[in-house]
Amino acid sequence: HAQTLLAMTHVSKQILMGNQDFLPIKHAGYGKFMILSLGTGTAKIEEKFDAAECGKWGLLGWLYKRGATPIIDSFSEASTDLVDIQASVLFQVLGCNKSYLRIQHDELTGEMASVDVSTSKNLNGLISVGKALLKRQVCKVNVETGKNEPDLERGTNEQELARFARMLSEERKARKEAYKLV
């Protein structure tokens, strides 16, 4: 997810430097940014621990507790959440929130939540999850709570992916035309 911020920074820098390859042709303003962020899925969000319990842990408790790695999970999820919140807020403030699409399944369980189980059964299960995810309502991050909620102003992930594809195609055609004239 940090790649999202790196890409936005790189493009912004190129625009500031006047690099013509990065200037938009079809879309104006910050609408030139179109971000499609595809997650690889995360384990089901569960409130496994509470503050009172965590306050009693020593070093080993933070490294490994009940089959989890709390400190690593916390840093990883915090980084992802912060980028999602930053991108969401930026796009909302600039009035182009439909140019940011994050698709992430955050309810994986068991072996499907593991990054190193490549059995046919598990891979087929992930394919099913992906197909079902396409049919889900697009979500956006609630900047107050940090949780994903359905974005009732948009359609399904599948519909939004099709819209993104059309926008990219239009931009490519406009660039091809503009560069023919130069």
N, C-alpha and C positions, 0 to 999 in steps of 0.2 A: 504494500500500500504506500510505502514511502516513495516508490517510483512515480506515483501520481504527483506528489509535490515536486520531485525532481524534474519531471516533464514540464509542469507548469512554470517552474523557475527558468528552465532552459528556454522555453518558447518566449516567455516574457522578456528575458535578456536579449534574445535575438530581435524581438520587435523593437525594444529600446535602442538597439544598435542600428536599426533601419535595414535589417536583412530582408530583402524583398521576398525571399522564399517563404518567410514566415508571416508575411502580411496577408490578411484575409482578403478574398476577392468577393465572395458571395455574402458572407455574414459580417456585420459591422460590430464594433465595440467588443466587449468581452464575450459576445456570442461566438467569437472566433474560436474560443476554447470549447471543445467538445470532449468530455471525458467519459469514457466507458471503462469502468473499473470492475473486473470480474474476479471475485474471490474464489478460493479453492475449497471453501466450506470450513466450518469450525464446529467444535463439539457443542452439544446442546448447552445453551446458557442455563446454568443452574447456580443458584446461590448456595454453594457448597459449604462455605465457612462464614462465620460472623465475626465482627470486630472483637468481641470478648474472647472468643476462642483463639483468634490469631494473635492477640496480645500476649498469650501465654506460651507461644511457640519460641523455641530456640532456633538456632541456625539450621539444624537438620529438618525441623518442622517446615520451614519455608522452602527448603530444597525438595522435600518429598513428604507428602501427607495423603494417606488414603488413596494411593494410586495416581495422585496428581502432583504436579510440580508448581506449586502456588506462585513462587517468585517469578519464574520464567513465564508462566501463563499471564500473570499480571502485566509484566512489561510488554509482552507481545500484544495482548489485547488492548492495552492502553495506547500503544503506538498506532495500531490500526484505527481505533476509535477516534483518536485525535486528528488523524489525517482526514477521516470521513467527516468529522464535525467541521474542520477548517474548510474543506472543499465545499461542503454543503452551505455553510454560512456565507462564504465568498460568492458562490453562485446565486444564493438568495438575495444578498445585498445588491448584487449587480443586475438583478432582475432577469437572470437567464438560467434559473434552476432546472429548466428542462434540457439544458445542455450537459448536465451531470447525471450519470446513471451508474449506480453501484448495485451490482447483483451479487448477493452472497447468501448462502444457505447457512444459517447459524443454529441448526437443530440436528446436526448429525449425531448419531449415537453409535456406541460399540465400535466394531472394526471399521465402519465407514468413516469414523472420525480420525482414524489412524492414517498417517501419511505413508506407512510402509507395509500395508497389506494389499498385495496385488493379485489376489486370487480371482478367478473368473467370477465367482459368486459376488465378491465385494465390488469388482469393477462394473458388473451388470447392475448391482444395486445403486452405484453412483450414477450410472446412465439414467436409471429410473428417477433418481432424485433430480437430476438435471432437467429431464423432460417435465417433471412436475413443477420445477422452479420457473420454467418458461411460462406456465399458465397462471402463476401467482401475480397478484397486484404488485406494481412497483412500490418499493418502500423508500422512505427518506428518513434521515436521522432527525429525531426531535432534539433540537439544540439545548433544550432545558434538561432533559433526562439522559441524553446520549443513547437512547434506545431507538431501534428502527420501528417505524410505524407505516401503515399503508398510506401512500400518497394518492388521495382520492381525486386529484386533478389529472392523474395519468392513468394509462391502461395497464395491461399486463407487461411483464418483462419481454415477452415475445413481440408485442406490439411496439414497445419502445425500441427494441433492437432493430425492427424493420424501419422505424422512423429515423433512427441514427444512420442506418445504411443508406436511406434516401438522401439525407442531408450530406453525407460524405460523397455520394455519387454526384450530387449537384455541385458541391465545391470542386470536385475533380474536373467536371465538365467546364465550369467557369474558369478554372486555372488553365486548362488546356486552350481554351479560347483566348484568354488574356495573353498567354505566352506566344500564341500564333501571331498576334498583332504587334508584339514588341520586336 
